[in-house]
Amino acid sequence: MKLFEPVTIRGMELKNRIVMPAMHLNLGFLGKRALAFYAERAKGGVGCIMTAAITPDPFISDATWEGRGTAASFVARLRDTLVALVHEQKAKIGIQLWHGNMYPAGMWGGYGLGVDEITGDRVAPSARENMRELTVEEIKAIIEKLALAAGKIKEAGFDFVDFNLAHRYLPNQFFSPLYNQRGDEYGGDLHRRMRFGIGVVNSAREALGEDFPISVRLGAHEFRQSNGITIEDSAEYAVELEKAGVDMIGVSVADPFPYICPLGDSPPGTYVPLAEAIRERVGIPVVGVARINSLEAAEEILSRGKIDLIGIGRQLIADPYWPQKVAQGKTEDIIPCLSCNNCVDTVTVGRSVVRCAVNPFVGKETELEMKPTEKPKKVFVIGGGPAGMEAARRATERGHEAMLFEKEASLGGQLLIAGVPPYKQEIQQLARYLVREVEESGVTVRLNQEVNAEFIDKEKPDAVIVATGLTYFIPEIPGIDRSNVVLAEDVLYRRREVGNKVVIIGGELVGCETADFLAEKGRSITVARRGPEMASKIGPTARERLLRRLSEKGVRLLPGVKSYEEITDEGLVLIDSGGKRQTLEADTIVLAAGSRGNTGLSEALKGKVPALYAIGDCVEPRDIMEAIAEGARVGGEL
């Protein structure tokens, strides 16, 4: 496999061609969580790790690392902990330096980030909004600061330094004709717009000497803005960066975080064509990125011979042992990344430590250890959805005797529905993965068996985990029991057919994804909901793309409905947001009006079993991330 061939970059030998690019994680660099996170990825077999980005300040200024020791101690602690842990696993590690001006000071470890240290002004290449234009003296000072930090990174024992010249951070703005309107040596034509980035690399090379590799992340194209950075200009930039002393280029986009992370409706290797265009012009290794989460995709990309390394980010959050499993041919054991961007949203919107929909241990590697139990228990898990499957396999992993009961003919629960809409194929993979894990773990599975309180009383388990899922909310609308009304679940399961004109009641995730599913089949769709916005509970990056896709398919969205008056043979009669009564013509009305937790069994068992847990949708409807996290937590607590 070409993916596992070594490659040498200015004397640094990588054991394979798998690069974990820098990702914002809100983990820091020296705490237990950060060290465990990076150590786990190194153990998993990655060839090269780039840490999350950091400003230069902690390396060169005591004041900006207040309460955490001097700059020298910061460097020493990095060398003795983070770097040492990664090197133990024969992996290489670099740290990414950045200088942004889009985010407030303090965010993602930024101290004085994009802010004048004396006046407190926010600064930019050119004056805009509440930002003033940087002076030439300030520009040179920033370049010197980055170079000094690079030297400290070398002292800390890192194998290379990476500079972020992408994602609309300050260096990227200098290169962009949209954000750089300067008329001096740092703005104007293409070569003057390159000057800032080239200056950073020149200064860093002087500080580092000739034996230390320099990498850059290049924002090669601006998709979200017209008249911005083009791939043609970026190719010229790459040539000059190589001349200045860059040894490796990771090619991404110029668009801002979090829009750099494509969702499931984008092809594997979304930005690889940009990397290939850059590689045609340079003689140094180039990294291709975005949604490369299978061996087949990685090998196909490398086989074209147009790039040299594969950047794998979110898939390594989902499964740190992806490289090892691929190398050993154990691809069925890989936890599939859903490309759902929950990891992105928890960091950028939630401002929390990174979380993952499918890997509950992310950021909690030292807190959710599945230690062998000293007192094995007879554990009944009722419900075979993601929460129940995760709880059952984790309980068995710890040494308990777990039995999993599912009333349907197969395991999977809501995953079986969630994997049906377009671009949700990874959810189908997740369902198969969890079923396989349950089978391999030794859990006793009983399908087609509904469990009640009497059964539990007779069998007398030591602990019961109720994961019975949800029940659908049926709104009180005259005509709701007509034959032209169907549940979204039945549509997605293909148990009921729909006509050409469809009205969907309910505009959260299920309603919108059912609309996406039916619009793909050529149906005329209207989605109505009482709330003021569609898909309001979905993460922002996924929401934007889903709503854009519905618009492109001609789906009519009707939020703010005041009341549903009646369902007739003609369709749905309602009072719209403006108070007007109207009839939405429809052959079929699809109900996606929400759901409630199925609490019947858990209520019936209160006080009747030694230990009782309720998890997943049966507590209240929630997403995959919460379901799996709860299953792992309870499985680890028993």
C-alpha positions, -999 to 999 in steps of 0.1 A, spaced: 0 0 0 14 33 -10 -2 49 20 23 31 42 54 39 22 79 61 42 87 96 29 116 120 38 111 157 41 144 177 47 158 149 67 127 141 86 115 106 78 78 98 81 70 62 86 39 65 64 20 91 44 -7 98 69 -7 134 82 -31 146 110 -35 183 101 -39 210 127 -74 211 141 -90 235 167 -98 212 196 -100 236 227 -78 210 245 -47 231 250 -13 216 248 -1 206 283 -31 193 302 -40 157 307 -67 158 281 -44 173 254 -16 149 261 -39 119 261 -56 130 229 -24 134 209 -7 103 225 -37 82 214 -34 93 178 3 86 178 -4 51 192 -29 46 165 -2 47 138 -3 81 122 30 91 106 28 128 114 8 150 138 3 187 135 -11 201 168 -38 227 170 -27 262 161 -12 285 187 -1 321 186 36 329 190 31 347 223 34 318 248 68 310 233 83 344 235 65 364 262 62 356 299 33 380 303 11 362 278 15 329 297 5 344 330 2 318 357 17 290 336 53 296 341 79 314 320 83 310 282 113 288 289 93 265 311 66 263 285 91 251 260 106 226 284 73 212 294 63 207 257 95 189 251 92 166 282 55 158 278 37 163 244 67 158 222 81 129 242 48 110 242 44 113 204 81 103 198 76 72 219 53 59 192 78 67 164 56 94 150 67 129 141 51 160 155 49 197 145 31 226 159 11 251 139 17 289 143 -10 313 134 -19 350 137 -56 357 133 -77 388 137 -112 374 133 -116 361 168 -114 377 203 -82 374 223 -81 343 244 -100 321 220 -82 288 211 -52 298 232 -48 332 216 -32 359 237 -32 393 221 -45 376 190 -49 401 162 -49 430 187 -24 458 190 -7 452 224 -6 489 233 -38 504 220 -60 473 221 -71 480 185 -80 451 162 -58 451 132 -59 439 96 -40 442 64 -64 470 54 -89 491 74 -123 474 75 -152 473 99 -138 478 134 -102 470 123 -74 495 115 -47 490 90 -14 476 102 17 498 98 47 484 80 66 485 113 39 463 129 39 439 100 76 434 104 72 429 141 46 402 136 69 384 111 98 386 136 75 373 163 65 343 143 101 335 134 112 338 171 84 314 180 95 290 153 130 289 169 115 281 203 95 253 187 127 238 175 141 241 210 110 222 223 120 192 203 93 194 176 102 179 143 89 208 122 69 240 123 37 247 103 25 281 94 -12 287 88 -16 307 56 -52 297 51 -87 301 64 -89 339 64 -64 343 92 -41 373 90 -15 358 66 -43 346 43 -59 381 43 -26 396 32 -28 373 1 -64 379 -6 -73 407 -31 -106 411 -12 -90 419 22 -57 434 12 -62 468 -4 -29 483 6 -9 504 -18 26 498 -4 51 469 -5 26 446 12 -3 450 -11 -15 456 -46 -3 431 -72 1 394 -67 38 395 -57 33 422 -31 3 403 -16 27 373 -13 53 394 6 39 388 41 38 350 38 72 349 21 86 371 48 74 348 75 91 318 58 123 337 51 126 349 86 117 314 100 143 297 78 170 322 90 160 314 126 158 277 122 188 270 100 189 245 71 182 213 90 146 219 103 115 214 81 90 241 75 54 234 65 26 257 55 -12 253 52 -21 271 21 -56 286 15 -56 279 -22 -90 290 -33 -118 312 -19 -152 295 -25 -174 317 -3 -164 349 -19 -162 359 -56 -131 378 -69 -110 363 -41 -81 340 -40 -78 318 -71 -59 285 -76 -39 301 -103 -26 328 -79 -20 302 -52 1 281 -76 24 311 -81 25 316 -43 34 280 -38 64 283 -62 77 313 -42 71 296 -9 92 267 -20 120 291 -30 118 308 4 124 274 22 91 256 26 94 218 26 58 207 27 25 223 17 -9 212 30 -35 225 6 -68 237 20 -91 266 12 -91 303 21 -126 302 35 -130 307 72 -134 281 99 -158 261 102 -166 261 65 -133 243 57 -148 209 68 -170 195 40 -201 174 49 -213 141 36 -226 156 4 -191 164 -7 -169 138 -24 -140 120 -7 -109 142 -11 -129 173 -16 -99 196 -18 -75 172 -34 -79 188 -69 -65 220 -54 -35 201 -40 -29 184 -73 -29 218 -91 -3 231 -66 18 199 -69 22 204 -106 42 236 -99 64 226 -70 89 199 -63 82 195 -25 57 171 -9 20 183 -10 -7 171 14 -43 166 1 -72 169 25 -110 168 32 -132 137 37 -105 111 31 -118 84 54 -112 51 36 -82 32 24 -97 30 -10 -100 68 -13 -65 74 0 -49 48 -23 -68 60 -54 -56 96 -47 -20 86 -42 -21 62 -72 -26 92 -95 9 103 -85 -1 140 -82 2 145 -44 24 129 -18 6 127 15 -29 122 28 -43 146 54 -68 128 77 -84 149 104 -120 142 115 -116 105 109 -88 104 134 -110 121 159 -136 94 153 -111 66 154 -74 73 164 -65 37 154 -76 42 118 -40 38 104 -34 7 124 -67 -10 115 -62 -1 78 -26 -15 78 -38 -47 94 -68 -51 70 -93 -47 98 -114 -20 81 -146 -34 95 -134 -24 129 -130 12 120 -154 37 137 -167 56 107 -166 94 107 -200 108 98 -187 141 84 -215 156 106 -192 184 119 -204 179 155 -167 181 164 -165 215 146 -197 228 161 -188 219 197 -155 238 194 -167 269 174 -203 273 186 -203 255 219 -169 268 229 -163 234 246 -137 208 244 -140 189 211 -166 162 211 -174 135 185 -207 119 175 -193 84 173 -164 84 197 -174 94 233 -138 91 245 -126 121 225 -112 147 249 -120 123 278 -94 96 271 -83 96 307 -118 100 322 -139 73 304 -116 43 309 -134 10 307 -117 -8 336 -125 -44 344 -153 -47 370 -146 -64 403 -182 -74 407 -197 -89 375 -234 -83 372 -263 -97 352 -273 -67 331 -304 -63 309 -303 -37 282 -337 -30 267 -336 -15 232 -311 -20 204 -305 15 191 -272 33 193 -275 40 231 -285 4 239 -258 -12 217 -231 10 231 -241 3 267 -243 -34 262 -210 -38 245 -192 -16 271 -208 -35 300 -196 -68 284 -161 -53 278 -158 -46 315 -168 -82 324 -205 -80 331 -230 -105 316 -251 -83 293 -282 -93 275 -296 -70 248 -333 -71 240 -348 -56 208 -385 -58 199 -377 -55 162 -361 -81 139 -328 -63 138 -306 -40 158 -300 -3 148 -330 16 161 -332 52 147 -299 47 129 -318 26 103 -339 56 95 -312 83 99 -291 65 73 -318 66 45 -317 103 34 -292 114 8 -255 116 18 -260 97 51 -242 66 40 -218 69 69 -247 64 93 -254 31 77 -217 22 82 -220 32 118 -251 9 123 -231 -20 108 -201 -12 130 -221 -11 162 -239 -43 154 -206 -60 146 -191 -47 179 -221 -61 198 -217 -95 182 -179 -96 186 -181 -85 223 -201 -115 234 -233 -97 243 -263 -121 242 -288 -106 218 -326 -114 218 -344 -100 187 -382 -98 183 -386 -97 220 -405 -70 238 -398 -67 275 -422 -56 302 -419 -52 340 -432 -87 346 -404 -102 326 -378 -82 345 -393 -92 378 -392 -129 368 -356 -128 355 -342 -106 383 -312 -89 367 -288 -70 388 -291 -39 366 -315 -27 339 -306 -2 312 -337 11 295 -330 24 259 -365 20 245 -363 49 222 -391 74 213 -427 76 203 -439 100 176 -460 130 184 -493 131 165 -507 166 164 -544 172 169 -556 182 135 -590 174 121 -585 148 94 -552 135 109 -565 99 106 -571 101 69 -555 76 45 -534 103 28 -515 109 61 -483 89 68 -455 90 93 -420 102 81 -407 70 96 -428 49 73 -417 69 43 -380 65 51 -385 28 58 -403 26 25 -433 11 41 -456 37 26 -456 53 -8 -463 90 -13 -479 109 -42 -463 135 -64 -473 165 -43 -462 162 -6 -467 184 24 -445 177 54 -457 189 88 -425 195 109 -394 213 99 -367 200 122 -341 174 112 -365 146 103 -388 168 84 -361 185 64 -342 153 57 -374 135 46 -380 165 22 -344 160 9 -351 123 4 -384 128 -15 -371 158 -35 -343 135 -48 -371 113 -61 -387 141 -80 -416 149 -57 -429 184 -53 -424 192 -16 -436 218 9 -424 218 45 -445 236 71 -437 242 107 -449 264 136 -414 275 146 -399 306 130 -369 288 115 -363 255 98 -339 229 112 -330 251 142 -316 222 163 -291 211 137 -254 223 139 -248 254 119 -225 240 92 -248 210 85 -279 232 87 -266 257 61 -258 230 37 -291 211 42 -312 242 37 -291 252 6 -297 217 -9 -335 219 -3 -335 253 -20 -316 240 -50 -341 211 -53 -371 235 -52 -384 225 -18 -408 252 -5 -402 261 32 -431 276 52 -421 284 88 -441 304 113 -474 286 107 -500 299 132 -523 269 131 -531 237 112 -568 239 105 -577 207 87 -565 178 65 -587 171 35 -586 152 2 -571 183 -14 -543 188 12 -535 207 43 -555 238 54 -535 262 76 -532 298 88 -498 311 77 -474 334 94 -493 364 80 -526 352 93 -539 341 59 -558 309 55 -545 288 27 -547 253 14 -515 235 5 -524 210 -22 -510 176 -15 -515 140 -25 -498 129 8 -493 146 42 -462 134 60 -460 138 97 -426 148 112 -440 169 140 -416 157 167 -413 129 192 -413 121 229 -393 98 251 -408 63 255 -408 63 293 -433 36 300 -409 8 310 -385 30 330 -414 44 350 -428 9 356 -394 -3 369 -387 25 394 -380 10 428 -383 -26 415 -348 -34 404 -314 -30 422 -300 -6 396 -320 13 369 -307 35 341 -326 53 314 -305 64 283 -310 77 248 -342 88 232 -364 72 260 -353 101 283 -359 127 256 -352 127 219 -316 135 211 -289 130 186 -264 102 179 -237 119 198 -257 121 230 -270 85 226 -236 69 222 -221 91 249 -248 80 274 -244 44 265 -206 45 271 -210 64 303 -235 40 318 -216 10 305 -186 23 323 -204 31 356 -220 -3 362 
